[in-house]
Amino acid sequence: MIFSSIRIITADIQRLVKFYEAATGASFTWFTADFAELKTAAAALAIGSTRTLALFGGDVAEAASNRSVIIEFRVEDVDAAYTRIPAETVVQQPTTMPWGNRSLLFRDPDGNLVNFFTPVTADARQRFGIAADNDENAA
């Protein structure tokens, strides 16, 4: 099995895609007016409008109602990424977690939690297959 993507259902697909493009600095591919996708090396973030729910049998999901999932992106430099995130959306400024990731937690316009993180300790970098360097933060 290969984990392929996570999909967010939203009532305002244009707004949500623009938010994620600004936050990540990457562009989505639009397949229809109701479906766009951001493909990364590991998986994809898909965003579908509520109109796509009819294809799955009706009201099987509810936009802007997630309270249990955190969407996570590993980024090169979480502190640099922090400058692209609107201040009013930030839940937690960049903080180094006990497991070795420096983490920034914020909410997208639909209220979904998003975590940008950078492995900074040697153990965390090793878990992600990142070569050690001479940077003090990587020690």
Backbone torsions as a table, in degrees:
resi	resn	phi	psi	omega
1	MET	NA	143.3	177.6
2	ILE	-126.9	120.7	175.6
3	PHE	-66.3	127.0	-171.2
4	SER	-108.5	-46.5	-176.0
5	SER	-163.5	169.2	168.2
6	ILE	-125.3	141.6	-178.1
7	ARG	-119.7	133.2	174.0
8	ILE	-104.1	129.7	173.4
9	ILE	-96.7	130.6	-176.0
10	THR	-138.4	153.8	175.1
11	ALA	-84.9	-13.1	-179.3
12	ASP	-135.5	81.0	-174.6
13	ILE	-64.3	-37.7	179.4
14	GLN	-60.0	-47.4	-179.1
15	ARG	-61.6	-44.6	-175.7
16	LEU	-70.0	-42.0	177.6
17	VAL	-62.2	-44.8	178.7
18	LYS	-59.7	-40.8	179.0
19	PHE	-61.0	-50.0	-178.1
20	TYR	-68.2	-33.3	175.9
21	GLU	-64.6	-42.8	178.6
22	ALA	-66.7	-41.5	-177.8
23	ALA	-68.6	-40.5	-175.9
24	THR	-92.9	-20.9	-174.6
25	GLY	75.2	12.3	-178.6
26	ALA	-116.7	158.2	-178.7
27	SER	-101.3	142.3	173.5
28	PHE	-85.2	154.2	169.9
29	THR	-100.8	126.1	178.1
30	TRP	-91.4	123.6	177.1
31	PHE	-97.4	-33.9	172.2
32	THR	-148.0	176.8	176.8
33	ALA	-67.5	-12.9	-177.5
34	ASP	-112.4	5.9	-176.5
35	PHE	-152.5	125.4	177.7
36	ALA	-136.7	156.9	-175.1
37	GLU	-144.3	139.0	172.5
38	LEU	-109.2	110.9	-176.8
39	LYS	-94.6	131.4	173.8
40	THR	-118.6	176.9	179.8
41	ALA	-64.2	-28.3	-175.7
42	ALA	-96.3	-40.2	-176.0
43	ALA	-165.6	-173.9	-179.0
44	ALA	-126.2	150.7	169.0
45	LEU	-106.3	113.6	179.1
46	ALA	-103.2	143.7	176.3
47	ILE	-127.7	124.8	179.7
48	GLY	-122.0	146.1	176.5
49	SER	-76.6	163.2	177.9
50	THR	-60.6	-22.7	178.0
51	ARG	-63.8	-24.1	179.8
52	THR	-72.6	-15.7	-179.0
53	LEU	-61.8	-29.4	178.2
54	ALA	-59.4	-30.6	179.1
55	LEU	-69.9	-20.0	-179.8
56	PHE	-103.1	8.5	176.0
57	GLY	105.8	8.1	176.3
58	GLY	120.2	-140.7	-175.4
59	ASP	-80.9	65.4	-178.4
60	VAL	-90.7	-10.3	177.2
61	ALA	-143.8	161.4	-179.4
62	GLU	-129.5	121.9	-179.7
63	ALA	-61.9	145.5	173.2
64	ALA	58.1	36.0	-179.6
65	SER	-125.4	10.4	-179.1
66	ASN	-72.2	129.1	175.2
67	ARG	-135.4	18.2	-177.0
68	SER	-136.9	-10.0	-175.6
69	VAL	-114.6	139.3	173.6
70	ILE	-113.5	126.0	178.4
71	ILE	-87.9	122.7	-172.4
72	GLU	-118.2	137.7	176.3
73	PHE	-126.0	127.0	170.7
74	ARG	-82.0	125.5	-178.1
75	VAL	-119.6	157.4	-179.0
76	GLU	-61.4	-44.6	-175.6
77	ASP	-145.4	101.3	-175.5
78	VAL	-63.0	-32.8	179.7
79	ASP	-68.7	-36.7	175.5
80	ALA	-68.7	-41.0	179.0
81	ALA	-62.6	-32.3	179.9
82	TYR	-55.1	-33.6	-177.8
83	THR	-68.7	-17.8	179.6
84	ARG	-90.8	-6.8	-173.5
85	ILE	-96.3	126.6	178.2
86	PRO	-58.4	130.2	-175.4
87	ALA	-53.9	-37.3	-177.0
88	GLU	-69.6	-11.4	179.6
89	THR	-96.5	-10.6	-173.8
90	VAL	-73.4	128.6	176.3
91	VAL	-96.6	-41.2	177.9
92	GLN	-145.0	124.0	176.7
93	GLN	-63.3	165.7	-179.8
94	PRO	-51.3	125.3	-176.1
95	THR	-140.1	138.4	176.5
96	THR	-84.8	122.3	-177.4
97	MET	-85.7	158.3	-178.8
98	PRO	-59.0	-22.8	-179.0
99	TRP	-90.6	5.2	170.5
100	GLY	99.7	2.7	176.8
101	ASN	-99.0	138.5	169.4
102	ARG	-89.1	125.4	-165.2
103	SER	-127.4	139.8	174.2
104	LEU	-122.1	122.0	-178.2
105	LEU	-112.6	129.6	179.6
106	PHE	-148.4	171.6	179.9
107	ARG	-113.2	140.9	173.0
108	ASP	-80.2	174.8	-177.1
109	PRO	-60.3	-21.5	176.7
110	ASP	-90.0	1.0	178.7
111	GLY	91.5	0.7	178.0
112	ASN	-69.1	138.0	176.5
113	LEU	-77.0	136.5	178.3
114	VAL	-127.5	136.3	178.2
115	ASN	-120.6	119.4	167.3
116	PHE	-97.4	131.7	-179.4
117	PHE	-140.7	154.1	175.5
118	THR	-131.0	123.3	174.5
119	PRO	-66.6	124.7	-176.2
120	VAL	-117.5	-24.1	177.7
121	THR	-88.1	162.0	179.6
122	ALA	-58.7	-43.6	179.9
123	ASP	-62.7	-44.5	-179.6
124	ALA	-65.4	-42.9	178.9
125	ARG	-62.3	-38.6	178.8
126	GLN	-65.0	-41.7	178.6
127	ARG	-56.4	-33.5	-178.4
128	PHE	-97.5	6.6	177.7
129	GLY	69.4	30.3	179.2
130	ILE	-97.6	126.2	-179.1
131	ALA	-63.0	142.3	176.5
132	ALA	-66.7	148.0	175.1
133	ASP	-132.0	-173.2	-177.3
134	ASN	-89.4	2.9	-179.9
135	ASP	-64.5	132.6	-179.4
136	GLU	-58.8	-35.4	-179.0
137	ASN	-68.6	-19.3	-177.8
138	ALA	-88.2	-7.8	-178.0
139	ALA	-78.9	NA	NA
